[in-house]
Amino acid sequence: MQLPATATLHEASALVHDVERALAEAAPGAALEIDAAALASFDTSVLALLLQARRLAQAAGRGFAVRGAPTKLVQLARLYGVDTLVGLARPAGG
């Protein structure tokens, strides 16, 4: 699933439905991968979206990964202490 360029509170509800649809359409057992590379404008609601996506994937017995996260998203996740929960923690020294 690819996130759009804008992911703010205004888009959050539709994006949760996109996550649910991506899980439903994925091959059985396939991990939910979220491509965040296109994100240019976002707020803290994107963190809530990623946490919800992770919960939904886990509830379905699936893996979860975020790819291509912009540096500002990683920094925001770190600021709120959820970077490791959503898989955005940078390796030590990286």
N, CA, C and O atoms as CSV, one atom per row, in Angstrom:
chain,resi,resn,atom,element,x,y,z
A,1,MET,N,N,0.843,-1.169,0.000
A,1,MET,CA,C,0.000,0.000,0.000
A,1,MET,C,C,0.888,1.232,0.000
A,1,MET,O,O,1.855,1.309,0.757
A,2,GLN,N,N,0.564,2.174,-0.835
A,2,GLN,CA,C,1.344,3.411,-0.916
A,2,GLN,C,C,0.549,4.557,-0.305
A,2,GLN,O,O,-0.620,4.767,-0.627
A,3,LEU,N,N,1.211,5.295,0.586
A,3,LEU,CA,C,0.589,6.484,1.151
A,3,LEU,C,C,0.646,7.611,0.132
A,3,LEU,O,O,1.579,7.679,-0.668
A,4,PRO,N,N,-0.339,8.489,0.155
A,4,PRO,CA,C,-0.346,9.625,-0.772
A,4,PRO,C,C,0.637,10.706,-0.316
A,4,PRO,O,O,1.263,10.577,0.735
A,5,ALA,N,N,0.766,11.747,-1.094
A,5,ALA,CA,C,1.658,12.856,-0.746
A,5,ALA,C,C,1.179,13.584,0.501
A,5,ALA,O,O,1.990,14.127,1.252
A,6,THR,N,N,-0.128,13.601,0.730
A,6,THR,CA,C,-0.685,14.279,1.898
A,6,THR,C,C,-1.410,13.278,2.776
A,6,THR,O,O,-2.288,12.550,2.313
A,7,ALA,N,N,-1.036,13.247,4.044
A,7,ALA,CA,C,-1.685,12.362,5.015
A,7,ALA,C,C,-1.866,13.140,6.314
A,7,ALA,O,O,-1.029,13.098,7.215
A,8,THR,N,N,-2.986,13.848,6.373
A,8,THR,CA,C,-3.300,14.644,7.558
A,8,THR,C,C,-4.598,14.123,8.162
A,8,THR,O,O,-5.178,13.155,7.669
A,9,LEU,N,N,-5.044,14.765,9.223
A,9,LEU,CA,C,-6.274,14.359,9.883
A,9,LEU,C,C,-7.434,14.287,8.892
A,9,LEU,O,O,-8.305,13.426,9.011
A,10,HIS,N,N,-7.444,15.178,7.931
A,10,HIS,CA,C,-8.515,15.223,6.924
A,10,HIS,C,C,-8.584,13.922,6.117
A,10,HIS,O,O,-9.674,13.473,5.764
A,11,GLU,N,N,-7.450,13.326,5.829
A,11,GLU,CA,C,-7.401,12.106,5.009
A,11,GLU,C,C,-7.380,10.816,5.841
A,11,GLU,O,O,-7.506,9.727,5.281
A,12,ALA,N,N,-7.225,10.920,7.145
A,12,ALA,CA,C,-6.979,9.754,8.001
A,12,ALA,C,C,-8.044,8.670,7.888
A,12,ALA,O,O,-7.706,7.491,7.779
A,13,SER,N,N,-9.305,9.035,7.910
A,13,SER,CA,C,-10.380,8.043,7.864
A,13,SER,C,C,-10.329,7.236,6.571
A,13,SER,O,O,-10.453,6.011,6.594
A,14,ALA,N,N,-10.151,7.911,5.461
A,14,ALA,CA,C,-10.069,7.218,4.168
A,14,ALA,C,C,-8.837,6.317,4.115
A,14,ALA,O,O,-8.881,5.231,3.537
A,15,LEU,N,N,-7.744,6.770,4.717
A,15,LEU,CA,C,-6.523,5.973,4.696
A,15,LEU,C,C,-6.652,4.709,5.541
A,15,LEU,O,O,-6.085,3.676,5.186
A,16,VAL,N,N,-7.382,4.770,6.644
A,16,VAL,CA,C,-7.621,3.563,7.438
A,16,VAL,C,C,-8.402,2.557,6.593
A,16,VAL,O,O,-8.118,1.360,6.632
A,17,HIS,N,N,-9.368,3.030,5.845
A,17,HIS,CA,C,-10.118,2.133,4.955
A,17,HIS,C,C,-9.208,1.549,3.881
A,17,HIS,O,O,-9.374,0.392,3.496
A,18,ASP,N,N,-8.253,2.328,3.395
A,18,ASP,CA,C,-7.285,1.825,2.412
A,18,ASP,C,C,-6.433,0.707,3.012
A,18,ASP,O,O,-6.140,-0.288,2.348
A,19,VAL,N,N,-6.040,0.882,4.275
A,19,VAL,CA,C,-5.256,-0.154,4.969
A,19,VAL,C,C,-6.085,-1.430,5.089
A,19,VAL,O,O,-5.600,-2.523,4.799
A,20,GLU,N,N,-7.328,-1.286,5.515
A,20,GLU,CA,C,-8.201,-2.453,5.650
A,20,GLU,C,C,-8.381,-3.165,4.316
A,20,GLU,O,O,-8.362,-4.395,4.254
A,21,ARG,N,N,-8.556,-2.394,3.256
A,21,ARG,CA,C,-8.715,-2.972,1.923
A,21,ARG,C,C,-7.427,-3.684,1.479
A,21,ARG,O,O,-7.478,-4.776,0.912
A,22,ALA,N,N,-6.285,-3.058,1.739
A,22,ALA,CA,C,-5.001,-3.670,1.360
A,22,ALA,C,C,-4.808,-5.010,2.069
A,22,ALA,O,O,-4.321,-5.972,1.474
A,23,LEU,N,N,-5.191,-5.064,3.332
A,23,LEU,CA,C,-5.086,-6.335,4.061
A,23,LEU,C,C,-6.027,-7.379,3.482
A,23,LEU,O,O,-5.655,-8.542,3.331
A,24,ALA,N,N,-7.241,-6.965,3.159
A,24,ALA,CA,C,-8.231,-7.902,2.621
A,24,ALA,C,C,-7.832,-8.428,1.251
A,24,ALA,O,O,-8.130,-9.576,0.919
A,25,GLU,N,N,-7.163,-7.607,0.454
A,25,GLU,CA,C,-6.808,-7.994,-0.910
A,25,GLU,C,C,-5.455,-8.693,-1.016
A,25,GLU,O,O,-5.127,-9.266,-2.055
A,26,ALA,N,N,-4.675,-8.645,0.057
A,26,ALA,CA,C,-3.333,-9.246,0.021
A,26,ALA,C,C,-3.423,-10.772,0.023
A,26,ALA,O,O,-4.401,-11.362,0.482
A,27,ALA,N,N,-2.389,-11.369,-0.495
A,27,ALA,CA,C,-2.307,-12.831,-0.482
A,27,ALA,C,C,-2.291,-13.320,0.963
A,27,ALA,O,O,-1.752,-12.645,1.840
A,28,PRO,N,N,-2.877,-14.483,1.213
A,28,PRO,CA,C,-2.894,-15.019,2.580
A,28,PRO,C,C,-1.481,-15.077,3.172
A,28,PRO,O,O,-0.545,-15.582,2.552
A,29,GLY,N,N,-1.364,-14.548,4.376
A,29,GLY,CA,C,-0.081,-14.572,5.072
A,29,GLY,C,C,0.897,-13.479,4.680
A,29,GLY,O,O,1.940,-13.321,5.313
A,30,ALA,N,N,0.566,-12.722,3.638
A,30,ALA,CA,C,1.481,-11.668,3.182
A,30,ALA,C,C,1.527,-10.528,4.195
A,30,ALA,O,O,0.510,-10.149,4.775
A,31,ALA,N,N,2.716,-9.996,4.392
A,31,ALA,CA,C,2.886,-8.860,5.300
A,31,ALA,C,C,2.253,-7.611,4.691
A,31,ALA,O,O,2.177,-7.460,3.472
A,32,LEU,N,N,1.808,-6.730,5.565
A,32,LEU,CA,C,1.316,-5.431,5.122
A,32,LEU,C,C,2.515,-4.495,5.030
A,32,LEU,O,O,3.143,-4.173,6.039
A,33,GLU,N,N,2.823,-4.066,3.822
A,33,GLU,CA,C,3.926,-3.135,3.610
A,33,GLU,C,C,3.349,-1.795,3.195
A,33,GLU,O,O,2.551,-1.702,2.263
A,34,ILE,N,N,3.769,-0.766,3.904
A,34,ILE,CA,C,3.313,0.584,3.606
A,34,ILE,C,C,4.485,1.373,3.048
A,34,ILE,O,O,5.525,1.509,3.692
A,35,ASP,N,N,4.301,1.885,1.848
A,35,ASP,CA,C,5.314,2.706,1.193
A,35,ASP,C,C,5.007,4.164,1.523
A,35,ASP,O,O,3.989,4.708,1.096
A,36,ALA,N,N,5.896,4.783,2.284
A,36,ALA,CA,C,5.688,6.170,2.724
A,36,ALA,C,C,6.528,7.165,1.934
A,36,ALA,O,O,6.596,8.339,2.298
A,37,ALA,N,N,7.158,6.720,0.874
A,37,ALA,CA,C,8.092,7.565,0.130
A,37,ALA,C,C,7.454,8.821,-0.446
A,37,ALA,O,O,8.126,9.845,-0.573
A,38,ALA,N,N,6.180,8.767,-0.794
A,38,ALA,CA,C,5.534,9.921,-1.416
A,38,ALA,C,C,5.104,10.991,-0.414
A,38,ALA,O,O,4.747,12.102,-0.807
A,39,LEU,N,N,5.136,10.661,0.874
A,39,LEU,CA,C,4.672,11.621,1.885
A,39,LEU,C,C,5.453,12.926,1.818
A,39,LEU,O,O,6.681,12.943,1.907
A,40,ALA,N,N,4.724,13.999,1.664
A,40,ALA,CA,C,5.338,15.330,1.641
A,40,ALA,C,C,4.697,16.235,2.685
A,40,ALA,O,O,5.367,17.080,3.279
A,41,SER,N,N,3.401,16.057,2.903
A,41,SER,CA,C,2.663,16.872,3.864
A,41,SER,C,C,1.899,15.933,4.785
A,41,SER,O,O,1.023,15.189,4.343
A,42,PHE,N,N,2.238,15.973,6.077
A,42,PHE,CA,C,1.580,15.081,7.027
A,42,PHE,C,C,1.623,15.697,8.413
A,42,PHE,O,O,2.386,16.624,8.687
A,43,ASP,N,N,0.773,15.149,9.284
A,43,ASP,CA,C,0.765,15.574,10.674
A,43,ASP,C,C,0.795,14.328,11.555
A,43,ASP,O,O,1.033,13.223,11.066
A,44,THR,N,N,0.557,14.503,12.827
A,44,THR,CA,C,0.659,13.374,13.749
A,44,THR,C,C,-0.371,12.283,13.478
A,44,THR,O,O,-0.209,11.156,13.946
A,45,SER,N,N,-1.412,12.596,12.742
A,45,SER,CA,C,-2.400,11.563,12.444
A,45,SER,C,C,-1.803,10.429,11.614
A,45,SER,O,O,-2.325,9.315,11.637
A,46,VAL,N,N,-0.733,10.689,10.891
A,46,VAL,CA,C,-0.090,9.616,10.127
A,46,VAL,C,C,0.523,8.588,11.083
A,46,VAL,O,O,0.593,7.403,10.756
A,47,LEU,N,N,0.963,9.032,12.252
A,47,LEU,CA,C,1.475,8.080,13.246
A,47,LEU,C,C,0.348,7.194,13.762
A,47,LEU,O,O,0.523,5.986,13.919
A,48,ALA,N,N,-0.807,7.796,14.024
A,48,ALA,CA,C,-1.966,7.013,14.454
A,48,ALA,C,C,-2.360,6.010,13.368
A,48,ALA,O,O,-2.714,4.870,13.667
A,49,LEU,N,N,-2.297,6.434,12.126
A,49,LEU,CA,C,-2.606,5.542,11.006
A,49,LEU,C,C,-1.639,4.356,10.979
A,49,LEU,O,O,-2.063,3.210,10.828
A,50,LEU,N,N,-0.355,4.628,11.125
A,50,LEU,CA,C,0.631,3.545,11.093
A,50,LEU,C,C,0.457,2.599,12.279
A,50,LEU,O,O,0.608,1.387,12.131
A,51,LEU,N,N,0.142,3.141,13.448
A,51,LEU,CA,C,-0.107,2.285,14.608
A,51,LEU,C,C,-1.341,1.415,14.387
A,51,LEU,O,O,-1.342,0.233,14.731
A,52,GLN,N,N,-2.384,1.998,13.817
A,52,GLN,CA,C,-3.594,1.221,13.515
A,52,GLN,C,C,-3.304,0.157,12.455
A,52,GLN,O,O,-3.784,-0.971,12.560
A,53,ALA,N,N,-2.534,0.509,11.452
A,53,ALA,CA,C,-2.171,-0.461,10.416
A,53,ALA,C,C,-1.405,-1.627,11.026
A,53,ALA,O,O,-1.640,-2.784,10.679
A,54,ARG,N,N,-0.497,-1.319,11.928
A,54,ARG,CA,C,0.274,-2.371,12.610
A,54,ARG,C,C,-0.656,-3.272,13.423
A,54,ARG,O,O,-0.532,-4.496,13.379
A,55,ARG,N,N,-1.586,-2.665,14.166
A,55,ARG,CA,C,-2.538,-3.455,14.964
A,55,ARG,C,C,-3.385,-4.360,14.071
A,55,ARG,O,O,-3.584,-5.534,14.382
A,56,LEU,N,N,-3.878,-3.815,12.968
A,56,LEU,CA,C,-4.699,-4.609,12.057
A,56,LEU,C,C,-3.901,-5.757,11.448
A,56,LEU,O,O,-4.403,-6.874,11.329
A,57,ALA,N,N,-2.668,-5.481,11.068
A,57,ALA,CA,C,-1.818,-6.534,10.495
A,57,ALA,C,C,-1.562,-7.631,11.524
A,57,ALA,O,O,-1.648,-8.818,11.209
A,58,GLN,N,N,-1.248,-7.231,12.749
A,58,GLN,CA,C,-1.000,-8.229,13.789
A,58,GLN,C,C,-2.247,-9.049,14.088
A,58,GLN,O,O,-2.167,-10.263,14.273
A,59,ALA,N,N,-3.402,-8.386,14.135
A,59,ALA,CA,C,-4.650,-9.094,14.399
A,59,ALA,C,C,-4.952,-10.119,13.305
A,59,ALA,O,O,-5.592,-11.139,13.559
A,60,ALA,N,N,-4.490,-9.839,12.097
A,60,ALA,CA,C,-4.690,-10.757,10.971
A,60,ALA,C,C,-3.552,-11.778,10.865
A,60,ALA,O,O,-3.519,-12.583,9.935
A,61,GLY,N,N,-2.623,-11.737,11.824
A,61,GLY,CA,C,-1.506,-12.674,11.799
A,61,GLY,C,C,-0.488,-12.364,10.724
A,61,GLY,O,O,0.199,-13.257,10.229
A,62,ARG,N,N,-0.391,-11.091,10.364
A,62,ARG,CA,C,0.510,-10.667,9.287
A,62,ARG,C,C,1.668,-9.852,9.846
A,62,ARG,O,O,1.587,-9.296,10.941
A,63,GLY,N,N,2.731,-9.794,9.081
A,63,GLY,CA,C,3.832,-8.906,9.390
A,63,GLY,C,C,3.481,-7.482,8.992
A,63,GLY,O,O,2.464,-7.241,8.341
A,64,PHE,N,N,4.323,-6.549,9.385
A,64,PHE,CA,C,4.083,-5.142,9.098
A,64,PHE,C,C,5.413,-4.453,8.865
A,64,PHE,O,O,6.373,-4.671,9.604
A,65,ALA,N,N,5.466,-3.621,7.835
A,65,ALA,CA,C,6.689,-2.870,7.548
A,65,ALA,C,C,6.332,-1.549,6.884
A,65,ALA,O,O,5.355,-1.444,6.142
A,66,VAL,N,N,7.151,-0.545,7.173
A,66,VAL,CA,C,7.035,0.759,6.523
A,66,VAL,C,C,8.302,0.958,5.723
A,66,VAL,O,O,9.403,0.793,6.247
A,67,ARG,N,N,8.159,1.305,4.477
A,67,ARG,CA,C,9.291,1.527,3.578
A,67,ARG,C,C,9.327,2.976,3.121
A,67,ARG,O,O,8.283,3.614,2.984
A,68,GLY,N,N,10.516,3.492,2.887
A,68,GLY,CA,C,10.679,4.807,2.275
A,68,GLY,C,C,10.231,5.979,3.117
A,68,GLY,O,O,9.872,7.025,2.577
A,69,ALA,N,N,10.242,5.828,4.422
A,69,ALA,CA,C,9.774,6.912,5.290
A,69,ALA,C,C,10.681,8.132,5.177
A,69,ALA,O,O,11.901,8.018,5.291
A,70,PRO,N,N,10.078,9.307,4.951
A,70,PRO,CA,C,10.882,10.527,4.917
A,70,PRO,C,C,11.497,10.792,6.293
A,70,PRO,O,O,10.954,10.388,7.322
A,71,THR,N,N,12.622,11.468,6.287
A,71,THR,CA,C,13.335,11.768,7.529
A,71,THR,C,C,12.436,12.461,8.539
A,71,THR,O,O,12.502,12.154,9.729
A,72,LYS,N,N,11.600,13.387,8.093
A,72,LYS,CA,C,10.722,14.104,9.022
A,72,LYS,C,C,9.715,13.173,9.690
A,72,LYS,O,O,9.341,13.396,10.842
A,73,LEU,N,N,9.273,12.138,8.987
A,73,LEU,CA,C,8.370,11.170,9.594
A,73,LEU,C,C,9.100,10.360,10.661
A,73,LEU,O,O,8.557,10.108,11.737
A,74,VAL,N,N,10.310,9.962,10.364
A,74,VAL,CA,C,11.113,9.223,11.342
A,74,VAL,C,C,11.336,10.085,12.580
A,74,VAL,O,O,11.218,9.599,13.705
A,75,GLN,N,N,11.655,11.353,12.379
A,75,GLN,CA,C,11.874,12.271,13.499
A,75,GLN,C,C,10.605,12.453,14.324
A,75,GLN,O,O,10.661,12.469,15.554
A,76,LEU,N,N,9.466,12.588,13.659
A,76,LEU,CA,C,8.198,12.749,14.362
A,76,LEU,C,C,7.880,11.500,15.182
A,76,LEU,O,O,7.460,11.601,16.335
A,77,ALA,N,N,8.076,10.341,14.597
A,77,ALA,CA,C,7.834,9.083,15.305
A,77,ALA,C,C,8.754,8.966,16.513
A,77,ALA,O,O,8.333,8.508,17.575
A,78,ARG,N,N,9.996,9.373,16.355
A,78,ARG,CA,C,10.947,9.339,17.467
A,78,ARG,C,C,10.507,10.298,18.568
A,78,ARG,O,O,10.565,9.955,19.749
A,79,LEU,N,N,10.071,11.486,18.193
A,79,LEU,CA,C,9.620,12.490,19.156
A,79,LEU,C,C,8.468,11.953,20.008
A,79,LEU,O,O,8.417,12.206,21.212
A,80,TYR,N,N,7.559,11.226,19.399
A,80,TYR,CA,C,6.406,10.679,20.106
A,80,TYR,C,C,6.687,9.296,20.710
A,80,TYR,O,O,5.811,8.711,21.346
A,81,GLY,N,N,7.884,8.782,20.516
A,81,GLY,CA,C,8.275,7.516,21.115
A,81,GLY,C,C,7.638,6.293,20.486
A,81,GLY,O,O,7.514,5.258,21.140
A,82,VAL,N,N,7.230,6.393,19.228
A,82,VAL,CA,C,6.596,5.252,18.557
A,82,VAL,C,C,7.428,4.743,17.379
A,82,VAL,O,O,6.959,3.911,16.603
A,83,ASP,N,N,8.646,5.234,17.243
A,83,ASP,CA,C,9.470,4.844,16.102
A,83,ASP,C,C,9.699,3.337,16.032
A,83,ASP,O,O,9.635,2.754,14.949
A,84,THR,N,N,9.964,2.703,17.167
A,84,THR,CA,C,10.185,1.258,17.127
A,84,THR,C,C,8.880,0.498,16.903
A,84,THR,O,O,8.878,-0.563,16.279
A,85,LEU,N,N,7.774,1.036,17.411
A,85,LEU,CA,C,6.483,0.368,17.232
A,85,LEU,C,C,6.072,0.294,15.769
A,85,LEU,O,O,5.502,-0.705,15.331
A,86,VAL,N,N,6.358,1.343,15.019
A,86,VAL,CA,C,5.966,1.351,13.615
A,86,VAL,C,C,7.127,1.006,12.683
A,86,VAL,O,O,7.024,1.161,11.466
A,87,GLY,N,N,8.227,0.538,13.262
A,87,GLY,CA,C,9.345,0.085,12.452
A,87,GLY,C,C,10.147,1.185,11.805
A,87,GLY,O,O,10.726,0.988,10.737
A,88,LEU,N,N,10.189,2.357,12.444
A,88,LEU,CA,C,10.934,3.473,11.867
A,88,LEU,C,C,12.225,3.784,12.610
A,88,LEU,O,O,12.900,4.761,12.286
A,89,ALA,N,N,12.575,2.983,13.585
A,89,ALA,CA,C,13.813,3.242,14.327
A,89,ALA,C,C,15.000,3.005,13.417
A,89,ALA,O,O,15.053,2.030,12.667
A,90,ARG,N,N,15.928,3.902,13.498
A,90,ARG,CA,C,17.167,3.765,12.719
A,90,ARG,C,C,18.140,2.897,13.517
A,90,ARG,O,O,18.193,3.000,14.742
A,91,PRO,N,N,18.906,2.047,12.842
A,91,PRO,CA,C,19.897,1.251,13.549
A,91,PRO,C,C,20.922,2.157,14.229
A,91,PRO,O,O,21.164,3.278,13.782
A,92,ALA,N,N,21.514,1.667,15.299
A,92,ALA,CA,C,22.536,2.438,16.009
A,92,ALA,C,C,23.648,2.817,15.048
A,92,ALA,O,O,24.141,1.985,14.286
A,93,GLY,N,N,24.034,4.078,15.094
A,93,GLY,CA,C,25.082,4.568,14.211
A,93,GLY,C,C,24.577,4.900,12.819
A,93,GLY,O,O,25.371,5.275,11.956
A,94,GLY,N,N,23.256,4.770,12.573
A,94,GLY,CA,C,22.743,4.987,11.233
A,94,GLY,C,C,21.902,6.156,11.068
A,94,GLY,O,O,21.421,6.420,9.966
